[in-house]
Amino acid sequence: MHTSAPHSTLSREKPTAADTAIDLRDLRKGFGTGDRRVVAVDGVSIAVRRGEIVALLGPNGAGKTTTIDMLLGLTKPDSGSVSILGASPSAATSTGSIAAVLQTGGLLSDLSVGETVQLIASLYGRDALSRVPEVLKNTDLEELKRRRVSKCSGGEQQRIKFALALIASPDVLVLDEPTAGMDVNARRRFWTVMREQAETGRTIIFATHYLEEAEKFAHRTIVMNHGKVVADAPTAELRSSLGARLISATLPSEGRDDLLSSLAVAAGISDVRVDADRLFLRAADSDTVAVQLITAGAHDLEVIAPTLETAFAALTENS
């Protein structure tokens, strides 16, 4: 799918300092030297408001994980700045203002699930320890609290990491592929809890390969490619930004050649193809094209709105 619309048109106004939970300014990070140097993040600036749920999308190698590592203070940027609630990543981490669920990072395999959560809670004091039963419940770990971590599946271990992130009651949650390894029911429950967390005012930014997760749960979607932000907009706006809708219809037995000829040269229509008697095309003005098809005798008309997947593909294609 092709589009000539400039990616830079998909942008957002920056929140005020008082509203800002995450402020990344002109972050740059490369690895290697000389001819082997790879620029992983190339001038990324992102400001996230308090209470927003933001999805970070991009193909492999887009720079998402490196950006998250710099946000968390795990990697130092070559240039640029990171601020979390007005503080540095290390200060925000030490106070429990920010927590993360990452793909990497091990758990103590010999401890039980309950012991693991209790241990991390003890580092944050009495308030965190008092939250352990609630956190185990919210992460569906109550029935697993006596099971050794080594006996937990990959999805269950992700839920343990989620519990550890919640135990400090952070203001900002950062999630890198948080539902990897979870089954459908666990994923659904996870995002139900995420919504509840956001309703308390927490800010959530998550990287995912599941486009439907971004479409269902993110207020806003940021797309990265080749180390740069190529789109940043409310998720619904991003989904519809390409405008074109997919239209299909069964062609009439008479006048079909004239109909196809008129569609082929019409403005705003692309990707016209015929499979047997079925016509497929994309149209910016789907209502007008639908009327034209029905007037010409076409039937079994279907109109499909653009999805986040189609927007994602167009934004990352050849950019």
C-alpha positions as CSV (number, residue, x, y, z in Angstrom):
1,M,0.0,0.0,0.0
2,H,1.3,3.4,-0.9
3,T,0.7,6.9,0.2
4,S,2.1,10.3,-0.7
5,A,1.0,12.0,2.5
6,P,3.9,13.3,4.5
7,H,4.4,11.5,7.8
8,S,5.2,14.7,9.6
9,T,1.6,15.8,9.4
10,L,0.8,13.2,12.1
11,S,2.0,15.1,15.2
12,R,0.7,16.4,18.5
13,E,1.1,19.5,20.6
14,K,3.5,19.2,23.4
15,P,1.9,19.1,26.9
16,T,2.8,21.8,29.5
17,A,5.5,21.0,32.1
18,A,2.9,20.5,34.8
19,D,1.0,17.9,32.7
20,T,4.1,16.1,31.5
21,A,5.0,12.6,32.9
22,I,7.7,11.7,30.4
23,D,9.8,14.1,28.4
24,L,12.3,12.8,25.9
25,R,14.2,15.5,24.0
26,D,16.2,14.9,20.9
27,L,17.5,11.5,22.1
28,R,20.3,9.9,20.0
29,K,22.1,6.6,20.5
30,G,24.4,4.7,18.3
31,F,26.4,1.4,18.7
32,G,29.7,0.5,17.2
33,T,32.4,2.6,15.6
34,G,33.4,3.6,12.1
35,D,31.8,1.9,9.2
36,R,30.2,-0.6,11.7
37,R,28.4,2.1,13.6
38,V,24.6,1.7,13.8
39,V,22.3,4.6,14.7
40,A,19.6,3.0,16.8
41,V,17.8,6.2,17.9
42,D,18.1,9.3,15.8
43,G,16.6,12.5,17.3
44,V,13.6,11.1,19.1
45,S,11.5,13.6,21.1
46,I,8.4,12.4,22.9
47,A,6.3,14.1,25.6
48,V,3.7,12.0,27.4
49,R,0.9,13.6,29.5
50,R,0.0,12.3,33.0
51,G,-2.6,9.5,32.7
52,E,-2.1,8.8,29.0
53,I,-1.9,5.2,27.7
54,V,0.6,5.4,24.8
55,A,1.5,2.6,22.4
56,L,5.0,2.5,20.9
57,L,5.0,0.6,17.6
58,G,7.6,-0.1,15.0
59,P,9.2,-3.0,13.1
60,N,12.2,-4.9,14.5
61,G,15.2,-2.6,14.6
62,A,13.1,0.6,14.7
63,G,14.7,1.8,18.0
64,K,11.8,1.1,20.4
65,T,13.7,-1.0,22.9
66,T,16.7,1.3,22.9
67,T,14.4,4.3,23.5
68,I,12.8,2.4,26.4
69,D,16.2,1.6,27.8
70,M,17.2,5.2,27.8
71,L,13.9,6.2,29.4
72,L,14.6,3.8,32.2
73,G,18.2,4.8,32.6
74,L,19.5,1.4,31.5
75,T,21.3,3.0,28.6
76,K,22.9,6.4,28.5
77,P,22.0,8.5,25.4
78,D,24.8,9.9,23.3
79,S,22.9,13.2,23.4
80,G,19.6,14.5,24.4
81,S,17.8,14.4,27.7
82,V,15.3,12.3,29.6
83,S,13.0,13.6,32.3
84,I,10.4,11.6,34.3
85,L,8.0,13.7,36.4
86,G,10.8,16.3,36.4
87,A,13.5,14.0,37.6
88,S,16.2,11.9,36.1
89,P,15.6,8.2,35.4
90,S,17.8,7.0,38.3
91,A,16.0,9.4,40.7
92,A,12.5,8.3,39.5
93,T,13.5,4.6,39.8
94,S,14.9,5.0,43.3
95,T,11.7,6.6,44.6
96,G,9.5,4.1,42.8
97,S,7.9,6.8,40.6
98,I,8.6,4.6,37.5
99,A,8.5,0.8,37.1
100,A,8.8,-1.5,34.1
101,V,7.9,-4.9,32.7
102,L,10.7,-5.9,30.3
103,Q,11.3,-8.8,28.0
104,T,14.8,-9.3,29.5
105,G,15.8,-9.7,33.1
106,G,15.6,-12.8,35.1
107,L,13.6,-13.9,38.2
108,L,15.0,-15.9,41.1
109,S,13.9,-19.4,40.0
110,D,14.2,-21.1,43.5
111,L,11.7,-18.7,45.1
112,S,7.9,-19.1,45.0
113,V,5.8,-16.5,43.3
114,G,4.6,-15.1,46.6
115,E,8.1,-15.0,48.1
116,T,9.3,-13.1,45.0
117,V,6.6,-10.4,45.3
118,Q,7.2,-10.2,49.1
119,L,10.9,-9.8,48.6
120,I,10.6,-6.9,46.2
121,A,7.9,-5.3,48.3
122,S,10.1,-5.3,51.3
123,L,12.6,-3.0,49.5
124,Y,9.9,-0.4,49.3
125,G,8.7,-0.5,52.9
126,R,5.5,-1.2,54.8
127,D,3.1,0.4,52.3
128,A,4.3,-1.9,49.5
129,L,4.2,-5.0,51.8
130,S,0.5,-4.1,52.6
131,R,-0.2,-4.1,48.9
132,V,1.0,-7.6,48.2
133,P,-2.4,-9.4,48.5
134,E,-4.1,-6.8,46.2
135,V,-1.3,-7.0,43.6
136,L,-1.4,-10.8,43.6
137,K,-5.1,-10.6,43.0
138,N,-4.9,-8.0,40.3
139,T,-2.3,-10.0,38.4
140,D,-4.1,-13.4,38.8
141,L,-1.3,-14.8,40.8
142,E,-3.1,-15.8,44.0
143,E,-3.5,-19.4,43.0
144,L,0.2,-19.5,41.9
145,K,1.8,-17.9,45.0
146,R,3.2,-21.1,46.3
147,R,4.5,-22.3,42.9
148,R,8.2,-22.0,42.3
149,V,9.1,-19.4,39.7
150,S,11.1,-22.1,37.8
151,K,7.8,-24.0,37.3
152,C,5.9,-21.0,35.8
153,S,5.4,-20.7,32.1
154,G,6.7,-17.8,30.1
155,G,3.3,-16.0,30.3
156,E,3.1,-16.6,34.0
157,Q,6.6,-15.2,34.5
158,Q,5.4,-12.1,32.6
159,R,2.6,-11.7,35.1
160,I,5.1,-12.0,38.0
161,K,7.1,-9.1,36.4
162,F,3.9,-7.2,36.1
163,A,3.2,-7.7,39.8
164,L,6.7,-6.5,40.7
165,A,6.2,-3.4,38.6
166,L,2.9,-2.6,40.4
167,I,4.2,-3.3,44.0
168,A,5.7,0.2,44.4
169,S,2.5,1.9,43.1
170,P,4.4,3.8,40.4
171,D,3.2,6.9,38.7
172,V,4.6,5.7,35.4
173,L,4.5,2.2,34.0
174,V,6.8,1.2,31.1
175,L,6.0,-2.1,29.4
176,D,8.1,-3.7,26.7
177,E,6.1,-6.5,24.9
178,P,4.2,-7.1,28.2
179,T,1.9,-9.8,27.0
180,A,4.5,-11.9,25.2
181,G,3.8,-15.6,26.0
182,M,0.4,-14.9,27.6
183,D,-2.7,-16.8,26.3
184,V,-5.7,-14.9,25.1
185,N,-7.5,-14.8,28.5
186,A,-4.4,-13.7,30.3
187,R,-3.9,-10.9,27.8
188,R,-7.5,-9.8,28.2
189,R,-7.2,-9.7,32.0
190,F,-3.8,-7.9,31.8
191,W,-5.3,-5.1,29.8
192,T,-8.4,-4.9,32.0
193,V,-6.0,-4.2,34.9
194,M,-4.1,-1.7,32.8
195,R,-7.2,0.3,32.2
196,E,-7.9,0.2,35.9
197,Q,-4.4,1.4,36.5
198,A,-4.7,4.3,34.0
199,E,-8.0,5.3,35.6
200,T,-6.1,6.0,38.9
201,G,-4.0,8.5,37.0
202,R,-1.0,6.3,36.2
203,T,0.8,7.0,32.9
204,I,1.5,3.9,30.8
205,I,3.7,3.6,27.7
206,F,4.0,0.2,26.1
207,A,5.9,-1.3,23.1
208,T,4.0,-4.1,21.4
209,H,3.9,-6.2,18.2
210,Y,0.2,-6.8,18.7
211,L,-1.4,-4.0,16.7
212,E,-4.8,-4.9,18.1
213,E,-3.5,-4.1,21.6
214,A,-2.6,-0.6,20.5
215,E,-5.9,-0.2,18.7
216,K,-8.0,-1.3,21.7
217,F,-6.0,0.1,24.7
218,A,-3.9,3.1,23.6
219,H,-5.2,6.6,23.7
220,R,-2.3,7.6,21.5
221,T,0.1,5.7,19.2
222,I,3.7,6.6,18.3
223,V,5.2,4.8,15.3
224,M,9.0,4.5,15.0
225,N,11.1,3.4,12.0
226,H,14.8,3.5,11.5
227,G,15.3,5.3,14.8
228,K,12.9,8.1,14.1
229,V,9.3,8.9,15.1
230,V,7.3,8.8,11.8
231,A,3.9,9.3,13.4
232,D,2.5,10.5,16.7
233,A,-1.3,10.9,17.0
234,P,-4.4,9.7,18.8
235,T,-4.8,6.1,17.8
236,A,-8.2,6.6,16.1
237,E,-6.8,9.5,14.1
238,L,-3.7,7.5,13.1
239,R,-5.9,4.6,12.0
240,S,-8.0,6.8,9.7
241,S,-5.2,9.1,8.6
242,L,-4.8,7.3,5.2
243,G,-8.4,8.0,4.4
244,A,-8.9,5.2,1.9
245,R,-11.4,2.5,2.7
246,L,-11.5,-0.9,1.2
247,I,-14.6,-1.5,-1.0
248,S,-15.7,-4.7,-2.5
249,A,-18.7,-5.6,-4.6
250,T,-20.0,-8.2,-7.0
251,L,-20.0,-6.7,-10.5
252,P,-23.2,-6.5,-12.6
253,S,-23.5,-8.8,-15.6
254,E,-24.0,-5.8,-18.0
255,G,-22.0,-2.6,-18.3
256,R,-19.1,-3.9,-16.2
257,D,-16.4,-2.8,-18.7
258,D,-17.7,0.8,-18.7
259,L,-17.9,0.7,-14.9
260,L,-14.3,-0.5,-14.5
261,S,-13.0,2.1,-17.0
262,S,-14.7,4.9,-15.1
263,L,-13.3,3.7,-11.8
264,A,-9.8,3.3,-13.2
265,V,-9.5,7.0,-14.0
266,A,-11.4,8.4,-11.1
267,A,-9.6,10.6,-8.5
268,G,-9.1,9.1,-5.1
269,I,-9.5,5.5,-6.2
270,S,-6.5,3.0,-6.1
271,D,-5.6,-0.7,-6.1
272,V,-8.5,-1.6,-8.4
273,R,-8.6,-5.4,-9.1
274,V,-11.2,-8.0,-10.1
275,D,-11.2,-11.6,-8.8
276,A,-13.8,-13.6,-10.8
277,D,-16.9,-11.4,-10.5
278,R,-15.7,-9.6,-7.4
279,L,-14.4,-6.1,-7.5
280,F,-11.9,-4.7,-5.0
281,L,-10.6,-1.2,-4.7
282,R,-9.6,1.5,-2.2
283,A,-11.4,4.9,-2.2
284,A,-10.9,8.1,-0.3
285,D,-14.6,9.0,-0.8
286,S,-16.2,5.6,-0.1
287,D,-19.8,7.0,0.0
288,T,-19.6,8.4,-3.6
289,V,-18.0,5.2,-4.9
290,A,-20.6,3.1,-3.2
291,V,-23.5,5.0,-4.8
292,Q,-21.8,4.7,-8.2
293,L,-21.4,1.0,-7.8
294,I,-25.0,0.4,-6.7
295,T,-26.3,2.7,-9.5
296,A,-24.4,0.6,-12.0
297,G,-26.0,-2.6,-10.7
298,A,-23.3,-3.9,-8.5
299,H,-24.5,-5.8,-5.4
300,D,-23.2,-7.4,-2.1
301,L,-21.4,-4.2,-1.3
302,E,-18.9,-4.2,1.6
303,V,-17.0,-1.2,2.9
304,I,-14.1,-1.7,5.4
305,A,-12.6,1.2,7.3
306,P,-8.8,1.4,7.6
307,T,-7.2,-0.4,10.5
308,L,-4.2,0.5,12.5
309,E,-2.4,-2.4,10.7
310,T,-2.9,-0.7,7.3
311,A,-1.7,2.7,8.7
312,F,1.3,1.0,10.3
313,A,2.3,-0.7,7.1
314,A,2.0,2.5,5.1
315,L,3.9,4.6,7.6
316,T,6.8,2.1,7.8
317,E,7.0,1.2,4.1
318,N,10.0,2.7,2.5
319,S,10.4,5.3,5.2
